[in-house]
Amino acid sequence: MENAQNNSVGVGVGVILEKDGKILLGRRHPDAKKAGSALHGEGTWTLPGGKIHFGETLEECARRETLEETGLTLGPLQIVSVADDIVYDAHYVTIGFVCREFHAEPRVMEPEKITKWRWFDPEHLPQPLFSASKRVIDNFLAGKIY
């Protein structure tokens, strides 16, 4: 795993898209090679998001990843969570954003990674949730950043 081999910490973002009291989650591909997660998220439900590129701001990453994955262009963003995501072979710091202004409906833009997008009531989320997304959602619902 890229992080464990060089003992580095990765940085990623997750974006809570909120509409009519519901949040958007995507189902990751069940094949680990296609799901594309160092944190072992194959087959889980996840927020739009991903790894930050060198020279990219956190907000730029959130906008790029959401557009690449859902086809949605985002309005104003607000940071709602900072979390450590540590598994046996990877360590990421995940920055969570919330966005309530966007247009159109999400589309599956990367079917090799995400098989579908669906809106869910935050009190009735599907299982299993991707661990990094769960931390962002839990922090958001509890009103705490870290």
Residue frames as a rotation matrix with the C-alpha (Angstrom) as fourth column:
MET 1
0.586 0.810 0.000 0.00
0.810 -0.586 0.000 0.00
0.000 0.000 -1.000 0.00
GLU 2
0.245 -0.537 0.807 1.38
0.451 -0.674 -0.585 3.40
0.858 0.507 0.077 -0.94
ASN 3
0.588 0.011 0.809 1.15
-0.548 -0.729 0.409 4.93
0.595 -0.684 -0.423 2.55
ALA 4
0.942 -0.178 0.283 2.46
-0.133 0.576 0.807 1.97
-0.307 -0.798 0.519 4.52
GLN 5
0.633 -0.733 0.250 5.45
0.748 0.495 -0.443 1.42
0.201 0.467 0.861 2.24
ASN 6
-0.242 -0.765 0.597 6.84
0.487 -0.628 -0.607 4.90
0.839 0.144 0.525 2.78
ASN 7
-0.335 0.157 -0.929 5.21
0.938 -0.037 -0.345 5.64
-0.089 -0.987 -0.135 6.15
SER 8
-0.980 0.057 0.188 3.47
-0.017 -0.978 0.207 8.71
0.196 0.199 0.960 4.75
VAL 9
-0.407 0.897 -0.172 0.02
0.427 0.020 -0.904 10.02
-0.808 -0.441 -0.391 5.57
GLY 10
-0.705 0.255 0.661 -2.39
0.637 -0.183 0.749 10.68
0.312 0.950 -0.033 2.72
VAL 11
-0.722 0.535 -0.439 -4.99
-0.116 -0.719 -0.686 13.45
-0.682 -0.444 0.581 2.61
GLY 12
-0.762 0.549 0.344 -8.45
0.568 0.310 0.763 13.04
0.312 0.776 -0.548 1.15
VAL 13
-0.806 0.589 0.062 -11.84
-0.574 -0.753 -0.322 14.73
-0.143 -0.295 0.945 1.14
GLY 14
-0.663 0.740 0.111 -15.43
0.748 0.656 0.096 13.59
-0.002 0.147 -0.989 1.44
VAL 15
-0.929 0.352 0.115 -18.37
-0.320 -0.920 0.225 15.77
0.185 0.172 0.968 0.40
ILE 16
-0.541 0.841 -0.014 -21.80
0.606 0.378 -0.700 15.62
-0.583 -0.387 -0.714 1.98
LEU 17
-0.896 0.411 0.167 -24.25
-0.115 -0.579 0.807 16.74
0.428 0.704 0.567 -0.68
GLU 18
-0.728 0.656 -0.200 -27.46
0.415 0.188 -0.890 17.61
-0.546 -0.731 -0.409 1.14
LYS 19
-0.839 0.541 -0.055 -30.81
-0.345 -0.452 0.823 17.96
0.420 0.710 0.566 -0.61
ASP 20
0.123 0.992 0.041 -34.26
-0.587 0.039 0.808 17.97
0.800 -0.123 0.587 0.99
GLY 21
0.442 0.009 0.897 -32.79
-0.885 0.170 0.434 16.61
-0.148 -0.985 0.083 4.23
LYS 22
0.938 -0.133 0.320 -31.12
0.160 0.985 -0.060 13.68
-0.307 0.107 0.946 2.47
ILE 23
0.177 -0.941 -0.288 -27.48
-0.686 -0.328 0.650 12.99
-0.706 0.082 -0.704 1.64
LEU 24
0.734 0.040 -0.677 -25.95
-0.638 0.381 -0.669 11.44
0.231 0.924 0.306 -1.45
LEU 25
0.057 -0.722 0.689 -24.05
-0.554 0.552 0.624 8.17
-0.831 -0.418 -0.368 -1.22
GLY 26
0.303 -0.057 -0.951 -22.51
-0.904 0.299 -0.306 6.02
0.302 0.953 0.039 -3.92
ARG 27
0.860 0.001 0.511 -22.04
-0.196 0.924 0.328 2.25
-0.472 -0.383 0.794 -3.90
ARG 28
-0.041 -0.959 -0.281 -18.37
-0.903 -0.085 0.422 1.35
-0.428 0.271 -0.862 -4.43
HIS 29
0.289 0.052 -0.956 -17.62
-0.710 0.681 -0.178 -1.47
0.642 0.730 0.234 -6.84
PRO 30
0.922 0.127 0.366 -17.37
-0.358 0.637 0.683 -4.83
-0.146 -0.760 0.633 -5.01
ASP 31
0.649 -0.760 0.025 -14.03
0.660 0.547 -0.515 -5.60
0.378 0.351 0.857 -6.72
ALA 32
0.574 -0.459 -0.678 -11.23
0.506 -0.452 0.735 -4.13
-0.644 -0.765 -0.028 -4.55
LYS 33
-0.491 -0.817 0.303 -9.10
0.741 -0.209 0.638 -3.30
-0.458 0.538 0.708 -7.61
LYS 34
-0.329 0.457 0.827 -11.95
0.698 -0.472 0.539 -1.31
0.636 0.754 -0.163 -9.15
ALA 35
0.641 0.642 -0.420 -13.20
0.747 -0.396 0.534 0.34
0.176 -0.656 -0.734 -5.93
GLY 36
0.124 -0.703 0.700 -9.95
0.419 -0.602 -0.679 2.27
0.899 0.377 0.220 -5.76
SER 37
0.743 0.180 0.645 -9.57
-0.432 -0.606 0.667 2.73
0.511 -0.775 -0.373 -2.01
ALA 38
-0.362 -0.920 -0.152 -6.43
-0.272 0.260 -0.927 2.39
0.892 -0.294 -0.344 0.07
LEU 39
-0.631 0.193 0.752 -8.78
-0.774 -0.090 -0.626 2.14
-0.053 -0.977 0.207 3.04
HIS 40
-0.990 0.143 -0.008 -10.43
0.141 0.984 0.107 -1.07
0.024 0.105 -0.994 1.75
GLY 41
-0.561 0.810 -0.174 -13.87
-0.473 -0.486 -0.735 0.27
-0.680 -0.330 0.655 0.85
GLU 42
-0.887 0.218 -0.408 -14.99
-0.305 0.388 0.870 -2.20
0.348 0.895 -0.278 -1.79
GLY 43
-0.465 0.807 -0.363 -18.73
0.577 0.588 0.567 -2.83
0.671 0.054 -0.739 -1.72
THR 44
-0.442 0.276 -0.853 -19.41
0.785 -0.341 -0.517 -0.02
-0.434 -0.899 -0.066 0.75
TRP 45
0.594 0.642 0.484 -21.50
0.755 -0.652 -0.062 3.13
0.276 0.402 -0.873 0.44
THR 46
-0.332 -0.860 -0.387 -19.44
0.897 -0.414 0.152 6.31
-0.292 -0.297 0.909 0.23
LEU 47
0.556 0.342 -0.757 -19.58
0.148 -0.938 -0.314 10.08
-0.818 0.063 -0.572 -0.09
PRO 48
0.838 -0.390 0.381 -18.17
0.339 -0.175 -0.924 11.67
0.427 0.904 -0.015 -3.24
GLY 49
0.779 -0.619 0.100 -14.51
-0.539 -0.579 0.611 12.43
-0.321 -0.530 -0.785 -2.67
GLY 50
0.824 -0.565 -0.037 -10.97
0.464 0.711 -0.528 11.23
0.324 0.418 0.849 -3.00
LYS 51
0.212 -0.881 -0.422 -7.30
0.892 -0.001 0.451 12.01
-0.398 -0.472 0.786 -2.68
ILE 52
0.811 -0.032 -0.585 -5.88
-0.100 -0.991 -0.084 15.49
-0.577 0.127 -0.807 -2.94
HIS 53
0.651 -0.622 0.436 -3.38
0.686 0.236 -0.688 16.15
0.325 0.747 0.580 -5.74
PHE 54
-0.214 -0.827 -0.520 -0.11
0.891 -0.383 0.242 17.93
-0.400 -0.412 0.819 -5.15
GLY 55
-0.967 -0.245 0.065 -0.64
0.252 -0.906 0.339 21.70
-0.024 0.344 0.939 -5.42
GLU 56
-0.311 0.937 0.160 -4.42
0.256 -0.079 0.964 21.41
0.915 0.340 -0.215 -5.13
THR 57
-0.687 0.169 0.706 -6.36
-0.682 -0.484 -0.548 23.12
0.249 -0.858 0.448 -2.34
LEU 58
-0.857 0.428 0.286 -8.80
0.146 0.735 -0.662 21.13
-0.494 -0.525 -0.693 -0.22
GLU 59
0.046 0.937 -0.347 -11.74
-0.254 -0.325 -0.911 22.93
-0.966 0.130 0.223 -1.82
GLU 60
-0.098 -0.146 -0.984 -10.39
-0.991 -0.074 0.110 22.38
-0.089 0.987 -0.137 -5.34
CYS 61
-0.955 -0.277 -0.111 -10.07
-0.281 0.959 0.024 18.67
0.099 0.054 -0.994 -4.56
ALA 62
-0.539 0.821 0.186 -13.65
0.166 0.321 -0.932 18.50
-0.826 -0.472 -0.310 -3.24
ARG 63
0.236 0.635 -0.736 -14.98
-0.620 -0.485 -0.617 20.21
-0.748 0.602 0.279 -6.36
ARG 64
-0.350 -0.461 -0.816 -12.89
-0.929 0.285 0.237 18.13
0.124 0.841 -0.527 -8.79
GLU 65
-0.989 -0.076 0.129 -13.66
-0.102 0.972 -0.211 14.78
-0.110 -0.221 -0.969 -7.17
THR 66
-0.278 0.959 0.061 -17.39
0.060 0.081 -0.995 15.51
-0.959 -0.273 -0.080 -6.97
LEU 67
0.245 0.322 -0.914 -17.52
-0.839 -0.401 -0.367 16.60
-0.485 0.857 0.172 -10.60
GLU 68
-0.599 -0.571 -0.562 -15.50
-0.777 0.585 0.233 13.57
0.195 0.576 -0.794 -11.75
GLU 69
-0.983 0.138 0.122 -17.67
0.077 0.911 -0.405 11.14
-0.167 -0.388 -0.906 -9.80
THR 70
-0.309 0.949 -0.062 -21.18
0.581 0.137 -0.802 12.65
-0.753 -0.284 -0.594 -10.03
GLY 71
-0.368 0.128 0.921 -21.13
0.854 -0.345 0.389 15.25
0.367 0.930 0.018 -12.81
LEU 72
0.692 0.693 -0.202 -22.24
0.707 -0.594 0.384 17.90
0.146 -0.409 -0.901 -10.29
THR 73
-0.340 -0.692 0.636 -20.74
0.381 -0.720 -0.580 21.39
0.860 0.045 0.509 -10.06
LEU 74
-0.020 0.284 -0.959 -20.75
0.991 0.135 0.019 22.61
0.135 -0.949 -0.284 -6.48
GLY 75
0.597 0.239 0.766 -21.75
0.080 -0.968 0.239 25.92
0.798 -0.081 -0.597 -4.92
PRO 76
0.140 -0.554 0.820 -20.38
-0.840 -0.504 -0.198 27.10
0.524 -0.662 -0.536 -1.56
LEU 77
0.224 -0.196 -0.955 -18.57
0.295 0.947 -0.125 24.53
0.929 -0.254 0.270 0.57
GLN 78
0.443 -0.095 0.891 -18.18
-0.810 -0.468 0.353 24.40
0.384 -0.878 -0.285 4.34
ILE 79
-0.536 -0.658 -0.528 -15.71
-0.252 0.722 -0.644 22.23
0.806 -0.212 -0.553 6.27
VAL 80
0.454 0.782 0.427 -17.62
-0.730 0.051 0.682 20.06
0.511 -0.622 0.594 8.74
SER 81
0.967 -0.093 0.236 -15.15
-0.068 0.799 0.597 17.35
-0.244 -0.593 0.767 9.70
VAL 82
0.102 -0.957 -0.270 -11.50
-0.858 0.053 -0.511 16.45
0.503 0.284 -0.816 10.11
ALA 83
0.820 0.269 0.505 -10.80
-0.501 0.765 0.406 12.79
-0.277 -0.586 0.762 10.87
ASP 84
-0.429 -0.903 0.014 -7.97
-0.856 0.411 0.314 10.28
-0.289 0.122 -0.949 11.08
ASP 85
0.804 0.577 -0.142 -8.63
-0.591 0.751 -0.295 7.15
-0.064 0.321 0.945 9.06
ILE 86
-0.286 -0.954 0.092 -6.12
-0.958 0.288 0.006 4.49
-0.032 -0.086 -0.996 10.01
VAL 87
0.915 0.401 -0.042 -6.18
-0.403 0.914 -0.042 0.84
0.022 0.055 0.998 8.95
TYR 88
0.715 -0.637 0.288 -3.42
0.262 0.626 0.734 -1.75
-0.648 -0.450 0.615 9.15
ASP 89
-0.092 -0.812 0.577 -1.67
0.903 0.175 0.391 -0.59
-0.419 0.557 0.717 5.99
ALA 90
-0.292 0.023 0.956 -2.80
0.637 -0.741 0.212 3.00
0.714 0.671 0.202 5.36
HIS 91
-0.227 0.227 -0.947 -3.30
0.800 -0.512 -0.314 6.31
-0.556 -0.829 -0.066 7.16
TYR 92
-0.394 0.199 0.897 -5.35
0.641 -0.640 0.423 9.17
0.659 0.742 0.125 5.76
VAL 93
-0.715 0.351 -0.604 -6.58
0.257 -0.672 -0.695 12.45
-0.650 -0.652 0.390 7.13
THR 94
-0.445 0.657 0.609 -10.03
0.844 0.080 0.530 13.05
0.299 0.750 -0.590 5.69
ILE 95
-0.920 0.200 -0.338 -11.49
-0.078 -0.937 -0.341 16.54
-0.385 -0.288 0.877 5.45
GLY 96
-0.391 0.865 0.314 -15.29
0.903 0.427 -0.051 16.55
-0.178 0.264 -0.948 5.24
PHE 97
-0.982 0.164 -0.098 -17.28
-0.184 -0.951 0.248 19.25
-0.053 0.261 0.964 3.49
VAL 98
-0.188 0.961 0.204 -20.99
0.677 0.277 -0.681 19.94
-0.711 0.010 -0.703 3.19
CYS 99
-0.987 -0.004 -0.163 -22.58
-0.118 -0.676 0.727 21.49
-0.113 0.737 0.667 0.11
ARG 100
-0.303 0.950 0.078 -26.25
0.432 0.210 -0.877 22.39
-0.849 -0.232 -0.474 -0.25
GLU 101
0.473 0.436 -0.766 -26.13
-0.424 -0.649 -0.631 24.26
-0.772 0.623 -0.122 -3.57
PHE 102
-0.802 -0.579 0.150 -25.69
-0.128 0.411 0.903 22.33
-0.584 0.704 -0.403 -6.80
HIS 103
0.033 0.819 -0.573 -27.79
-0.897 -0.229 -0.378 21.73
-0.441 0.526 0.727 -9.88
ALA 104
-0.014 0.104 -0.994 -29.00
-0.771 0.632 0.077 18.66
0.637 0.768 0.071 -11.75
GLU 105
0.875 0.294 0.384 -29.07
-0.462 0.741 0.487 15.07
-0.141 -0.604 0.784 -10.55
PRO 106
-0.064 -0.961 0.271 -25.97
-0.740 0.228 0.633 12.98
-0.670 -0.160 -0.725 -9.89
ARG 107
0.799 0.182 -0.574 -24.85
-0.556 0.588 -0.588 10.59
0.230 0.788 0.570 -12.60
VAL 108
0.647 -0.636 0.421 -22.49
0.233 0.690 0.685 7.62
-0.726 -0.345 0.595 -12.42
MET 109
0.777 -0.417 -0.472 -19.45
-0.627 -0.588 -0.511 9.13
-0.065 0.693 -0.718 -14.13
GLU 110
-0.359 -0.921 -0.152 -16.94
-0.900 0.385 -0.206 6.42
0.248 0.062 -0.967 -13.16
PRO 111
0.638 0.767 -0.072 -18.84
-0.723 0.629 0.287 3.12
0.265 -0.131 0.955 -13.39
GLU 112
0.194 -0.654 -0.732 -15.62
0.079 0.754 -0.653 1.21
0.978 0.069 0.197 -12.89
LYS 113
-0.850 -0.523 0.056 -15.47
0.018 -0.135 -0.991 2.66
0.526 -0.841 0.124 -9.32
ILE 114
-0.730 0.674 0.112 -19.02
-0.360 -0.240 -0.902 3.62
-0.581 -0.699 0.418 -8.29
THR 115
-0.870 0.386 0.307 -21.99
0.493 0.697 0.521 1.52
-0.013 0.605 -0.796 -9.44
LYS 116
0.061 0.923 0.380 -24.83
0.712 -0.307 0.631 3.86
0.699 0.232 -0.676 -8.38
TRP 117
-0.952 -0.196 0.235 -25.71
0.004 -0.775 -0.632 7.07
0.306 -0.601 0.739 -6.51
ARG 118
-0.033 0.967 -0.251 -28.71
0.667 0.209 0.715 7.30
0.744 -0.144 -0.652 -4.16
TRP 119
-0.346 0.052 0.937 -30.20
-0.509 -0.849 -0.140 9.81
0.788 -0.525 0.320 -1.70
PHE 120
-0.185 0.224 -0.957 -30.61
0.646 0.762 0.054 8.66
0.741 -0.608 -0.285 1.92
ASP 121
0.773 0.419 0.476 -32.14
-0.188 -0.566 0.803 9.99
0.606 -0.710 -0.359 5.10
PRO 122
-0.194 -0.948 0.251 -29.20
-0.593 -0.090 -0.800 10.50
0.781 -0.304 -0.545 7.50
GLU 123
-0.107 0.221 0.970 -31.12
-0.950 0.266 -0.165 8.59
-0.295 -0.938 0.181 10.18
HIS 124
0.649 0.365 0.667 -31.47
-0.155 0.922 -0.354 5.54
-0.745 0.126 0.655 7.88
LEU 125
0.136 -0.716 -0.685 -28.16
-0.965 -0.253 0.073 5.11
-0.226 0.651 -0.725 6.07
PRO 126
0.831 0.141 -0.538 -27.34
-0.355 0.878 -0.319 1.97
0.428 0.457 0.780 4.08
GLN 127
0.371 -0.729 0.575 -24.78
-0.616 0.270 0.740 -0.53
-0.695 -0.629 -0.349 5.30
PRO 128
0.266 -0.630 -0.730 -21.94
0.891 -0.128 0.435 -1.06
-0.367 -0.766 0.527 5.10
LEU 129
0.998 -0.025 -0.054 -20.67
-0.038 -0.965 -0.261 2.52
-0.045 0.263 -0.964 5.06
PHE 130
0.306 -0.944 0.124 -17.13
0.461 0.033 -0.887 3.33
0.833 0.329 0.445 3.93
SER 131
0.195 -0.223 -0.955 -15.23
0.981 0.045 0.190 4.02
0.001 -0.974 0.228 7.18
ALA 132
-0.830 -0.550 -0.092 -13.93
0.547 -0.835 0.049 7.45
-0.104 -0.009 0.995 6.12
SER 133
-0.538 0.723 0.434 -17.40
-0.025 -0.528 0.849 8.55
0.843 0.446 0.302 4.98
LYS 134
0.325 0.666 -0.671 -18.95
0.672 0.337 0.660 7.27
0.666 -0.665 -0.338 8.20
ARG 135
-0.290 -0.502 -0.815 -16.61
0.927 -0.358 -0.110 9.45
-0.237 -0.787 0.569 10.28
VAL 136
-0.967 -0.033 0.254 -17.44
0.130 -0.918 0.376 12.54
0.221 0.396 0.891 8.19
ILE 137
-0.179 0.982 0.064 -21.20
0.046 -0.057 0.997 11.87
0.983 0.181 -0.035 8.45
ASP 138
0.244 0.240 -0.940 -21.03
0.887 0.337 0.316 11.09
0.393 -0.910 -0.130 12.18
ASN 139
-0.666 -0.554 -0.500 -19.10
0.701 -0.694 -0.165 14.32
-0.255 -0.461 0.850 12.86
PHE 140
-0.846 0.395 0.359 -21.53
-0.046 -0.725 0.688 16.32
0.532 0.565 0.631 10.73
LEU 141
0.090 0.965 -0.246 -24.60
0.248 0.218 0.944 14.90
0.965 -0.146 -0.220 12.47
ALA 142
0.260 -0.065 -0.963 -23.04
0.959 0.137 0.250 15.41
0.115 -0.989 0.098 15.91
GLY 143
0.920 0.116 0.375 -22.02
0.146 -0.988 -0.052 18.98
0.364 0.103 -0.926 15.07
LYS 144
0.617 -0.784 -0.063 -18.36
-0.094 -0.154 0.984 18.37
-0.781 -0.601 -0.169 15.86
ILE 145
0.608 -0.462 -0.646 -15.35
-0.792 -0.292 -0.537 18.91
0.060 0.838 -0.543 13.62
TYR 146
-0.233 -0.810 -0.538 -12.89
-0.582 0.559 -0.590 16.34
0.779 0.176 -0.602 15.07
